[in-house]
């Protein structure tokens, strides 16, 4: 039976990461449709760059920088789907740029991220984001001030028109490229065509017109608001006929009456062999509070007034008049900032009858009751003006899907950036199943609606903690919990006796929250137990709250991959043993907490790294590193063997870090993270080490690199 269940359990975990590729169903495709100049002028709604941010905000030498961008298709105007987002960065004052395509989030298709490499102290890094839609239009921040215009222009943002040749379209009005740039006084516009731009003629190929809509988005709703629109134009024959010159910047509502361009535009024009080049005074457009200007290019070869309609349109450009930058600081002490905190707790116990999670031997049977409630806790910390969230829970695994959904909701509803959300599971084996379809053999069939109900509770508890934010003091300590864990793979093998404690006080010194971090499996209770229970974790929290009334007690597991719980002395069995184990650990946490001296200011560093674990399946994890003065925290996305942390601990000691929190089962649960030796020995845990023999050293390397940057 055990062998059969083991095979089924392996299958369950394999389902987590399986990726099936299916051939697309046959559909009818009109390949020649590419030959026509698609009416791009109807789709002026370029992507919206909603937000851009970086971690860390003040990088030091040796620290990589995570840049994230929230980019959405424009739904207020006619917009096409976002195709790709790029980041371009320069370390030589915009002399050269390196472009990278940003990684699209695996859960939120509007969220993108990229990592910029570390740089030497004193180097100023410039970067900007560009977002392209499926029609080729772009919204882009600016690379810097234009120079060398028009012969060898630098720092233009450009779009290309990728239409296949259209025999009905004269090359002289067939758009190849549109570029836009700026400096403190002027906008610069450059257009290239397939042939030679010029006048054309009314009786042959038609009178040429090159019209550049210039949309000040603070003053117009878009091209549909035609009469209020400004138009940069080169239309020699039309201008001569109508009396307003060959080129200029015109306001549609006024030009027919005034026969003049916009006052103060100071348009300069130069025609090249295949290009049209304009410069005009940006002040002529009026104020631009949003910092966004949209440009396009419509061309036509008109043979009559009735035939004045666009025959070709370039993709549109929306220029965001900003560039991001940071100057790399030398490695050293980070400035201490004032601290605030709020904490809350919520019951996440599902209805009785929901399967339990943890043991395949239960075969998805329904639960029969609740021994003690399953809980989740949230701690919101604010360091200076930056908030971060610690979320702990009586879950078997904090699957990436749940973590990502929580983080996105927290950002949307509370304004706390999703990168600053850290969510973990205790790994209790009597916790709720019925949640994740990929864990059906370990947690039973999905209970409809339970995932969403639990997600709402997680968001609620974070909201409650955020609402309780108040001035706070924080301190850290480490105690000895020897005897409360044993090596389950090798009898007498390595253990980690360290029990780390974070104490968060109100301004008056009364405890607001106590988080303890210790590595062992919450498996005091076996698969015969059919009641919901937090295992030893609940009793440990109870011991803490009894010692510190009103405080929220929190548990974050550690490097528990090869660790089983132990209970010194005669602890009995079942729930009695779980209670004594937990209360013993809780007593140690209380003892450590009472000795901690808290501070109202600390230097705080937060780093985040996105990692692709399986490129073919696009399986990813998020790992974070934090530092509070002489205390560091590293997140681990699964169940890591204790010995893999030894080099990390040594590096921490060498860096003068007094307390190292290893936050296991955090931001994901990818299974076991084992040593190569254990993998080759085919121990039980290696069965669930799903990324090969070198997964353990790889995760270890990420921890070392994060530690090195803290």
LOVEX-370648 format. One record per residue (C-alpha): residue in one letter; x negated, y negated, z negated. Coordinates in steps of 0.25 Angstrom, whole numbers, plus 5000, padded with zeros to 4 digits. Last residue first. Layout:
<sites>
aXYZ
...
</sites>
This chain:
<sites>
x490948314994
x490348345007
x489448465002
x490648524996
x491448525008
x490348585016
x490148695005
x491648725005
x491648735020
x490448825020
x491248915009
x492448925019
x491448975030
x490749065020
x492049135017
x492549145031
x491349215036
x491849355035
x493149325044
x494249225044
x495349305037
x494749335023
x496049415019
x495449555021
x494149495015
x494949485001
x495049635001
x493649665002
x493149695016
x491649705012
x491349615024
x492249505019
x491749515005
x490349495010
x490749375019
x491349305007
x492749285006
x493849175009
x495149255006
x496449205013
x496649075020
x497449005010
x497548865013
x497448725007
x496848774994
x496748924991
x495448894983
x495148754977
x493648764973
x493448654962
x492048624959
x491748554947
x490348484943
x489948444957
x488548404956
x488248424971
x487348544968
x488548604959
x489448584971
x488448654980
x488348774971
x489848784970
x490048784985
x488948894986
x489748984976
x491048964982
x490949084991
x490749164978
x492249144974
x492849204986
x493849114993
x495349124993
x495849025003
x495748875008
x494648834998
x494648684993
x493448614987
x493548534975
x492348454969
x492048384956
x490948294952
x491748164956
x493048224962
x492648294975
x493548364985
x493348454996
x494448505006
x494748625015
x495748635025
x495948775033
x496248805047
x496648925056
x496648885070
x496949025075
x495649035084
x494848935075
x495049015062
x494548935050
x494748795055
x494348705044
x494848565040
x494048495030
x494448405019
x493548315010
x494048234997
x493048154989
x493448084975
x492547994966
x493247994953
x494047894945
x495047914933
x494148024927
x494448144919
x493548214908
x493848364909
x493648434895
x495148464894
x495248514908
x494248624906
x494948674894
x496348664901
x495748744913
x495148854904
x496548864897
x497248874911
x496348984915
x496749064902
x498149024904
x498149084918
x497549214914
x498449234902
x499649204910
x499249294922
x498949404912
x500249394905
x500949384919
x500449524923
x499349584914
x498749574900
x497749464897
x496749534888
x495549464889
x495049374901
x496049364912
x495549384926
x496049334940
x495449384953
x494449314961
x493949354975
x494649244983
x494849154970
x493849034974
x494848934967
x496248924964
x496948794961
x497748774949
x498548654944
x499148614931
x500048484931
x499848404918
x501048374909
x500548444897
x499048474897
x498748594889
x500048664892
x499848614907
x498548684908
x499048824901
x500248814911
x499348804923
x498548924919
x499849004916
x500348964930
x499049004937
x498949144931
x500049194941
x500849084948
x502049174947
x503249214955
x503849344951
x503549474959
x502349524951
x501949664956
x500949604965
x500049564954
x499949454944
x498549404940
x498349374954
x498049224954
x496749244961
x495549174955
x494849044956
x495048924947
x495448784949
x496148704938
x497048584941
x497448494929
x498548384931
x498948264924
x498148274911
x498248164901
x497148064902
x497947934902
x497647914917
x498248044920
x497348164920
x496948264931
x496048374927
x495348464937
x494948594932
x493948704937
x493948844932
x492548904936
x492449054934
x492149084948
x491949234950
x490849324956
x490949474956
x491149564944
x492049654952
x491949614967
x493149574974
x494149534963
x493049444956
x493549404942
x494349284937
x494749234923
x493549274916
x492749154918
x493649024918
x492448924915
x492848784916
x492648664926
x493048524925
x493748404933
x494248264930
x495348174935
x495948044929
x497247994935
x498047874938
x499447914943
x500147994954
x501448054950
x502048034963
x500948104970
x501148224961
x502648224964
x502348224979
x501348334978
x502448414971
x503448384981
x502548424993
x502248554987
x503748574984
x504148544998
x503048645003
x503748754994
x505148725000
x504548725014
x503848855012
x505048915005
x506048885017
x506249025021
x505549135012
x504349185020
x504149335019
x503249395008
x502049335002
x500849415005
x501449485017
x502149355021
x500949275021
x500949225035
x502449185033
x502049085021
x503049055010
x503749185006
x502749204995
x502749124982
x501749154971
x501449274964
x500049294970
x499549154965
x498549104975
x498548964967
x498748894980
x498148764985
x498448624991
x497448514993
x498048385000
x497148275004
x497048315019
x498548295019
x498448145016
x499348095005
x500348005011
x501448065002
x502548115012
x501748145024
x500348175018
x501048265007
x501848335019
x500548365027
x499848415015
x500948505011
x501148565025
x499648585026
x499548665013
x500748745017
x500248785030
x498848805025
x499348915015
x499248885000
x499149024996
x499749114985
x500448984980
x500548934965
x500148794970
x499148684969
x499148554976
x498048454975
x498348324983
x497448204986
x497748054986
x496747944991
x496847804986
x495747814975
x495847964972
x497348004971
x497548144966
x498948214968
x499048344961
x500148444965
x500548574958
x501248694963
x502048794955
x502448934955
x503348964943
x503149074933
x503749214933
x504749184944
x505549294949
x505749414958
x504949384970
x505349444983
x504549554990
x503549515000
x502749645000
x502349624986
x501049704989
x500649584998
x500249514986
x500149354985
x501549294987
x502849314981
x504149334989
x505249234987
x506349304979
x506349204968
x506349064974
x505048994977
x504148944965
x503548804969
x503748734956
x503148594956
x501948524949
x501448384949
x500248294948
x499848154951
x498448094951
x497747964952
x496247934953
x495347814954
x494147824963
x492647854962
x491747814973
x491147934980
x489747964975
x488647994986
x488448035000
x488247915008
x489447855015
x489947885029
x490547755035
x491947775040
x492747745052
x494147745058
x494547665071
x495747575073
x496547515084
x497447635087
x497547635102
x498747705108
x498347745122
x499347795132
x499147905143
x499047835157
x500247815165
x500347825180
x501447795190
x502047685181
x503247615187
x503347495197
x503947555209
x505147465209
x504247345210
x503647405222
x502447485227
x501947505212
x500647585209
x500747605195
x499947625182
x500347635167
x499247625157
x499447635142
x499047565129
x499547575115
x499047485103
x499047525089
x498447445077
x499747455070
x499647305067
x499347265081
x499547115082
x499747045095
x499447115109
x498646995113
x497747015101
x497147135108
x496447035119
x496347115132
x495347195139
x495647275152
x494947365161
x495547435173
x494747555179
x494347635191
x493447535198
x493547435187
x494547325185
x494247225174
x495247145166
x495147055154
x496447015147
x496446895138
x497746945130
x497946805124
x499246785130
x499946915135
x499946905150
x500646805159
x501746805169
x502546735158
x503946795161
x503646925167
x502446945157
x503346925145
x504047055141
x502947135147
x501847075139
x500647075148
x499147095147
x498447065160
x498147105174
x498447055188
x499046925185
x500446885180
x501146835192
x502146945195
x501546975209
x500146955205
x500347045193
x501047145201
x499947155211
x498747155200
x499447255190
x498347265179
x499147265166
x499047265151
x500547275146
x501147225133
x502447285129
x503647215124
x504447235137
x504147385137
x504647435124
x504647575129
x503147565130
x503047565115
x503747515103
x503047375104
x502447275095
x501647355085
x501347465096
x500647355104
x500847435117
x499847395129
x500447455141
x499347455152
x499947435166
x499047465179
x499847425191
x499447455205
x500347395217
x500647515226
x499847625234
x500147555247
x501247445248
x501147375235
x499647375233
x498647425223
x498047325214
x496847395208
x496347515200
x495447605208
x495747755207
x495947855196
x496247755186
x495447705173
x496047615163
x495347525152
x495947445141
x495247365131
x495947295119
x495247165114
x494847085102
x494347185091
x493947285101
x494847385109
x494947505117
x495947575127
x495647665139
x496547725149
x496147835159
x496347895172
x497647825177
x498047845192
x498347705197
x497247695207
x497347845210
x498747825216
x499747915210
x500548005220
x499448105221
x499448125206
x498148175200
x498248255187
x498648165175
x497548165165
x497648015161
x496547985151
x496647915138
x495647825132
x495147755119
x494047655122
x492847645113
x491847615124
x492047555137
x490947565148
x491347475159
x492547405153
x492247385141
x490847415135
x491447405121
x492747435114
x492847435099
x493047565091
x493547705094
x495047665093
x496147755087
x496847825097
x498247865102
x498147935115
x498947975127
x498548095135
x500048145137
x499848255127
x499448155116
x498148115112
x497748065098
x496447985095
x495747965082
x494647875079
x493247885072
x492147795067
x491047855058
x490047755051
x488747815047
x488147765034
x487947905028
x487848015038
x488948085045
x489948195042
x490648255054
x492148215057
x493148315054
x494448315062
x495948315059
x497348305065
x498748305060
x499948295069
x500048445071
x500248475056
x499948615053
x498648655060
x498148515061
x497648465074
x496148455074
x495548325080
x494848325093
x493448265091
x492848145098
x491448095096
x491147945098
x489947865103
x489547725101
x490747705091
x489847655079
x488947775080
x489647885071
x490847895080
x492147975079
x493248015088
x494448095083
x495448165092
x496848205092
x497548295102
x498848325110
x499848245102
x501248265108
x501748155118
x502348025114
x503647945118
x503647845107
x504047855092
x503648005092
x502147975094
x501448115092
x500748115079
x499348105074
x498948115059
x497448115059
x496348175050
x494848145049
x494048235040
x492648175038
x491348255035
x490548225023
x489048225024
x488848075021
x490048015014
x491447995020
x492347895014
x493847935018
x493448085016
x494248125023
x494848045035
x496147985039
x496947955052
x498447925052
x499647915061
x498947925075
x500147925083
x500147985097
x500447905109
x501847865112
x501847805126
x502447925133
x503247865144
x501947805151
x501447945152
x502347975164
x501548095169
x500648055181
x500948175189
x500048285193
x500148355179
x501548405183
x500848485194
x500748605183
x502248615182
x502248725171
x503348825169
x503248905156
x502649035153
x502549065138
x501249025131
x500449145128
x500449175113
x499249165103
x499449225090
x498749165078
x498649245065
x498149175053
x499149195043
x499549325049
x498249385045
x498549355031
x499849445032
x499149555040
x498049555029
x499149575019
x499849685027
x498549755027
x498349735012
x499749785010
x499549915017
x498249935009
x498949904996
x500050005000
</sites>
